[in-house]
Amino acid sequence: MSVTVGHLPVISFSHVATRTPRTQWQLFPAGAGSLSSDAKVDIIAVHGLNPRSKNDTDHAWDTWRTPPGAAGRLWLCDDLPEHLPDSRIFLYQYNSTVVYGKDRGAFIDKANELLEAVRVERDGVESRPIVFLCHSLGGLLVKQALINAHNNPKYASIKNATSGLAFFATPHDGGESRLVRLGKMASKIAMTAGFQKGDHLIDVLENGSMFADIMQEHWRHQLLEYDIVTFWGAFDNIVPRESARLGLPGQRENVVKLNADHRGVCKFGPSEADQDNLKLVRGNMKDLYRSALKTGDTHGNQGGVGSCSPQYTLPYIRSKYYTGRIAILEALQQKLFVRKESQKLAVFGLGGVGKTQVALRFAYWVKEHHREYSIFWVAALSMAAFTQAYEEIARICNVSIDIEREEPKKSVQRYLNSEDAGRWLFIVDNVDDQDLLYGSAEGTAGIHEFLPDNDNGLTLITTRFRGIAAEMAGGDVLELNEMDAQDAEAFLQKSLIHKDLLRDPATTKTLLSELTYLPLAITQAVAYLNRNKTPINKYLELLRGTEQDMTSLMSREFRDKTRYSGSQNAVATTWLVSFEQIQETDAVAADLLSFISCIEPKAIPRSLLPNAQTEQEKESAIGTLSAYAFLVRRDDDDVYDMHRLVQLATRIWIREQERTQETAVRAMQHVYSIFPSWRDHFERPVWQAYFPHAFRLLDDCHIFPCQERSDLVASVGSCLLRDRRFKEAMRYFKEDSDWAREHLAPTDMRRLFSEYHLGRGYLELRRPKDAIKTLEHVLEVQKETFHEEDPDRLKTEGLLAVAYHNEGRVRDAIGIFKRVAEVQKRICGEEDQDLQDAEHGLAAAYLDEGRKEDAIRILEHVAEVNKKKIDEEDDRRLTSEQNLACAYLGNGQTAEAIRILEHVVAVQKRILDEEDDARLCAEHNLASAYFENGQTEEAIRILEHVVAVQNRILAEDDQVRQLSESLLRHAHDRLNSNRGASTAKDVEGTGTTEGSLTHEVEARGHRTKVSAAETGGRKKPTKVSKHVLSFKRLFSSRVDRQ
């Protein structure tokens, strides 16, 4: 049966002279004259599963037309031809119940019948491009047919000629290799066609085994040879978008939404929605048509170049364990064969990342899919290996070589550059030595002089060095990174003999994470596990043990038949050659590499790296390490990462060169020289970024006590104290002080400095007796050697006064504060910050003595000066304001205290972490003020959150935690006893805390009810002792920040 529209026939591939289904499928060559036209593209439409209510013929036509029946509009012939000139449009009819209702064998046979029908119809025009249109399960049949064509030379021309595929609601299941999901979806389609549970066809489809071939990885690779459009229906509740798409890169698959259901997705009536759908389909069909015209007969055309049969020099048998790497394999296929964007391409990446295996898998893909190509593999490990590979090419290709007239490698190059060689893929693996590539200074020729370059050939290079990749392939460079978690797990699963070792998925995932998904590290681990049948958790213990354990594990050589004989297989030694190359060619980069071996390998700020003589030298050195993939820059940031195993290998390399101590000392010296000052609040983000690297450096280098280490220890400890990480800071202060006492004279400034900071640490840990003992010793030495106006001596006196105050020796504290204040006023003036600190301490002591008016007068003066001079977010200003508020609370000025504390809390909430000591103190004091003012519910809201945080961060017997819990209990007692009462029994000792902020304080702002402010009066003053501890802690913090 034939339908002609203009000069374009629409032909059914099945016999449709009658309306009776047939079991013998053959072409019905009606209109034979038109079949031999000068059409340039064949378009073939293949339907899906028949509804039970329709015969094969009606369904074949009604799949594409609406309304059903002869009067319906068939867009394939009524709309499409005018937009696709010079094409033939075919309709394929088959008994779909037979195709999908038996088994995998029947499915494969029916796919072959489709191929045979196409082959016969295209006799004489085998190279003409084909575009398939497939609805629903018909897409699965076409996919199986293309797989069959790939494996059967009889139908290879059909596969090679296929240019485009248009899938309409075909269930691909997103490319996931789980047959049961695809089977269930196919059975769901069958049920919408009238079949029922229990029908044999439903049972067969649900099993899904007939689709095994099209779910395999090799089919996904084949898809990359075609232009694909996937149409899915917005109202399709059978095949959703996730299942309708193949998940290919955007340029290979265009996913288009149509406003239709499963059946209506490929038929278009006169409605506005259908016409909009048709417009989208028509536009994409035109794209497929144009692409097919450009392709011409390039698919599989093996003629015209060379007469020799393809030859192969592949070094290994393909590994059955190696898996994944789909993205880079697809990129290689795209660039070299599908889009044909490149003739020379380079893959670079870290040693052990799997470059050779990727190149090998690609070579076998070319061998299977482009049989016209010879494949020549050349290892660039040495000139001897390179020469041996060329000799093998000469042998199998019968290259004539005259040693007396020409270098043999030149003869091979000349042959490959000739038409006689035919099409070829030339793989140069492991191009890692620049001297070998370009020749040495002594005049030895490099291998680049012998590399072929021919329009009929393609070249693939693998290298560890980004620079070599760019030099050899220009912009056509691909980077290979570690495996993703899924590929790594599959690789481990396939490689491991004792599968029972993988019974704990969580442990397996942890192992792969520890191995950083590096193929070589996984291979080494597998070799160990296969040999020893060691449980994975035991292997993990070794990996996480001492560096000696890890070094031993990672240095163990093992046999790997997928790597070159004589190469370093152990993870710890595979990069040694690269390290030595860097040391010989770029001394600054070698120094950077050595430095990074001492610090944390992740999140390395550029500013932390040692400087070179010029910025350009430093940038070049970073570039060298990046080129070897040893250093990776994070996106849009001057922060770098080094692979953890590369760092381990670097440390081993340095140890073998007996440079460990020298490298460590230089690293400590450098980090100390650039570590920010704890006195500069604005440098906090910098020192926090440096902390992990300083910690790692100091932890690993504890066996090298020296001046450089002690200097860095002091800087790190001071910044930790500034961040209120008191226990960590104290550890470093203690070490610094111990070293100073052992190595320095009692009067040495450096030793006094270390003991002063030790006293600071004791104060923050609430050990005033130890602080007093340490600081009295420091001051005693300073009095003998320093003038009474010396700034360092005054700082020591001020800190000692704080210690006296915290120990309850108020009179002693007042005496010192007065003397310090008098000296500071005399030498520095009224607005000096050191003077304000002394006055602050004096005010605190006055409060303890009950001299509230004197204390408040001093604190109001300090707060006023700070308000004029210091930004509102500065912690010194906030501390002064909070201390003034505490003084107001002690004097019964609750309204003023609440106003100040609400402001302080609002600012601190904006700038400080919720566990910060100063912020916690302000929040507690605000709750205390609310409690004093009768605002019990507001106090409870704050304190409940405060106590919750304290329970998380403070010990159970911590004094401030107990004080907050006590105040919270009293607040609940008051609320329970009399919810309407505005006063309650005084609570002793509720003036300090460490906690966090309720979520409502800032929102309430100055709208908070303050009864004393409304009446213009004051509440009766409460005991000053109620707020003393809070005040002293805050002042102590001020002195620490001098």
C-alpha positions, 0 to 999 in steps of 0.5 A: 500500500502506498500513499503519495503526497506530491513527489514523496511516498508514504509506504508501509513496510508490511503487506496491507492489501487486506486488513488481515494481519499477516505473520510473514512480514515483507516489504510491500513495494507499492509505487516502486518507481518512487522508491528509486527516487533521488531522496537523500534521507529515509524516515521510518516510523515504528509503532508500539504495542497494539491495543487488544481492540485493534488489528496490526494495520489499524494500529500502525496507522492510528498510532500517528493519525487522529481521529482514528480511521481512514478519515483521520489526519496523518501528519507523517504525510499531511504535514511533514513532507513539505518541511523535509524535502528530498526524503522518503517517509515509511510506516512500519507495521508488525505484530507487536503482541508477538514481539513483546509477548514471548521471550528475549529470543523472539524480541531479537528475531523481530528486531532482525525482521525489521532490519531485513525489511529495511535492508531490502527496501534500501537496496542500492542506497545503503549509505543514505541516512536514516532517521527513525521515529519510534512510539513507546515500546517501538523505541525498544524494538529499534534500539534492539535492531541497532544492536543487532545491526552492530553485531551482524555485518549483513545489517551493518550498513543500516546501523552506520547509516542511522543518523537520528532517532526521535523517541515518543514516550519510549520508556528508557528508564533514565539509563539505569541498568535495572531491568525490573523497572523497565519491565514493570513500565512496559507491562503498565503500557500493555495494561493501558492497551487492554491487557490484564494481570495474568495475561502471558504478555504482561508476565513476560514484560514484567520480567524485563529480561527481553530488554537485557541488551538495550540496558547494557553499557555498550548500547549507551556508547552506541547512542552517542553516534546518533542525534536524538530527540526525546519527546515526553508527554506532560499528561503521560502517567505511564512514562514520566520524563525521568524514564522517557529521557536517556540522560545523554549530554545536552548536545546529543539528546534534546528533551522536549515536553509535549502537552499530551498523554501517552497515546497522544504524544505522536498524533496531532489534530486541529486543536491549538494544543495539538498544533503547538505540539506539532510545531515543536515536533516539526522543528526538531524533525527538521533539525534531525533532517538537516543533521542527516544531510550533513552526515551524508554517508559518513556513518560507516563509510570505509572506502576511499582511504587505503587498501590495507585491512585494519591492524592493531597493536594493543598492549593488554587484554581488556580488563573485565573489572574496569568499569564506569568512566562514562563521561570521559569516554563519551567526550572522547567519542564525541570529539573524535568520531561523532562531532569530529571536532578534533584530530588530536586530543590529550587526556591528563590527570594524576598518576594512578587515576586510570588514564591508561585504562580509559585510553584502552577502553576507548581503543576497544570501543573504536575497534568494535564500532569503527572497524575501518580504523587501525589502532596503534598503541605506543608507550612513551615510558622511554625511547626504548619502549617507543622504538619497540612499539614502532618496530611492531607497527612496521612488522604488522603493516609490512613497512619497508625499512632501509636502515642505511637510508632512514631512521626506522621510526621515520619510515613508520611515520612516513607510512602512517602519513600516507594514504596506504595506511588507511584510517588509524587511531594512534595512542601515545600513552604516558607522555610524562617526560619532557626530555623524552618528548622534545629531546635533551640538551645533549641533542638527542631527538625527542619522540615528537619528531616521529609522531604521525600527522595525517587527515586520515588519522586520529591521535590520543595522548595521555599524560600526567602533565597539563602543560604537555597535554596543552602543547600537544593538543592545544585546546583539545584537552580533557582532565581525568579525575578520581572515580565517582563513588558509584564507579569506585564501588562497582570496580571494587565489587568486580575486582575482589575475590572474597565478595563476603568482605563487602557485606557491610555497605557502610564500611565499604563506602568508608574504605573507598572514601579513605582511598579517595576513589583513586583507581590505583589505590583501590587496586592496591587495596584489592591486591592486599585483601585478595591475598590476605582475606583481611576484613575491610575494617582491619584494612581501615584501621591500618589506613587510619593508624600511624603514618608509619602504618599507612606508609607501609601499606601504601608503599607495598608493591603488587603485581598489576597486569594492567600496568606496564612492566617495571612501572611503580605500582604502589600508590606511595611510589607512583609519583616519585618520577614526577617529584624528581622532574619538578625538583630538576626543572622548577626549584620554587615548585619543589619548595612549594611541594615540600611545604604543602607536605607539612600542612593540611592538604585541603583548603590551602589559602594561596596567601599561606603559600611561601613567596618566591622572589617575584609574584610571577615565580610563585604563580608559575610554581603553582602552575607547575604543581597544577599541571601535574594535577598535584594541586587543584584550585577551587572554583573562583577562589584562591584556595587549593587542594592536594590529593591526600595520597599525593601528600603522603607520597611527598612526605615519603619522598622527602624522608628518603632524601633525609630532608624531613626536619629541614622541611618542617623547620622551614615550614614552621618559620614561614607560617609564623612569619605570616600568621596574623596578629591576635590583636587585629580583630579584622584578621580573624577570618585569616587566622581561622583559615590558617588554623587547620594548617598550623595545627597539622604542622605543629602536631606532625612536627612535635619531635622538632622543638625549636625557636621556630616552633615555639614562636608559631605555638605562641601565635596560634595560642593567642589567636585561639584565646582571642576566639575563646577556645581556652582549653586549646589555647592553654595547651599551646601556652603551656608548651611555649612556656615550658620551652622558654623556661628550658632554653631562655634566661629568666629575664629574656623578653621572649620567656616573659612574653610566654609566661604572660600568655600562660597567665592569661590562659589560667585566668580564662580557665578560671584558675586565678591562683595559678594566674597570680603565681605566674603573673607575680613572677613575671612582674617581679622580673619586670620590676627589676629590668623595666621602667615603671612606665614600660607598656609591657610592665603595665599590661602585666600589672593590669592582668595581675589586678584582674587575677586578684579581683577574680580571687577576691583580693579586691583591695589589692586589685584597686591599688594596682588599677589606680596606679596603672590608670594614673601612669596611663593618664600621665603618659597617654592622655584621657582617651587612651585605650589602655587607660580605659582598660585600667579604669574599667578594672577599677570600676569593677573593683569599686562595684565589689566594694559597694561604691556603685556611684563611683563605678558607674561614673567611670563606666559611663565615661568609658562608654561615651569615649568608646561610642565616639571612637569605636565602631558599634560592632567592636568587641571592646565597645560592646564589652564596655556597654555590657559592663555599664549595664551590669553596673546599672542592674546592681544599682537598681537602674533596670530600665537603662540596663535593659535598653543597653543589653537589648542593643548589645545582644542584637549586635552580637547576634549579628556578628558572633557565633551562638556559643561565643562567651561574650554573647552568652554573657550578654544574653544571660544578663538580659534575661537577668534584667528581664527577671529583675523587671518582672518580665518573667516569661521573656526571661524564661524564653531566653534562659531555656535556650541558654541552658540548652546550649550550655548543656551541649558545650559546658560540663555539668559542674560548670559554675556559669551553667549552674547559675543559669540553671538556678535562675531558670528554676527561680523564674519557673517557680515565680511563674508557677506560683503567681503568673500575675505577679510582677516581683519575686524573691531575689535570686542570689548569684544570677549575674553571669552565664554561658549560654545562647540567645532566644530567638525573640529577643532581637525582634522585640527590640525597644518595644520590650516592657520596662516598668521602671522606665514607664514610671520614671523611677528606679527599682530598689537596688539589688545586691551588687554581688549578684553581677560581679562575676559577670563583670569580672569575666568581661573585664578579663576579656578586655585585658586579654585583647590589649 
